[in-house]
Amino acid sequence: MNGTQPQGQTTTVPVMDANTPVAYYQPIAITPATIKWIAGAVVAALALMPSGFLDRYMLPAKDSEVQALTAIVKVLQQGQQDTSDAVKRLTLAVDNLSGLVDRMQTLKNAAPKLKTR
């Protein structure tokens, strides 16, 4: 069909008023297949627990890992602070240059015009 309508059929645009819902909620249908998938996931998790496969995802972090992460966060925060300071200095420099340009234009306009022959 390539997005075209068959001959003789027209499309009507629904009228939107204050009572027209913006979104519709489609409830999830719980089917036997859904129950099988959930049961299979629970059985797989219980089967993998004794092997230690899931332990790396469920155990709390070691102290050395927490310290390493803390050091990384401090370095990132210092870099963000340096970047913020650099942006502030650049903004001040641009403001100062803008003021200089304005004063130069004022002086240029105030100077007498030379007539060329």
Order of alpha helices (4+ residues) and beta strands (2+ residues): alpha-alpha-alpha
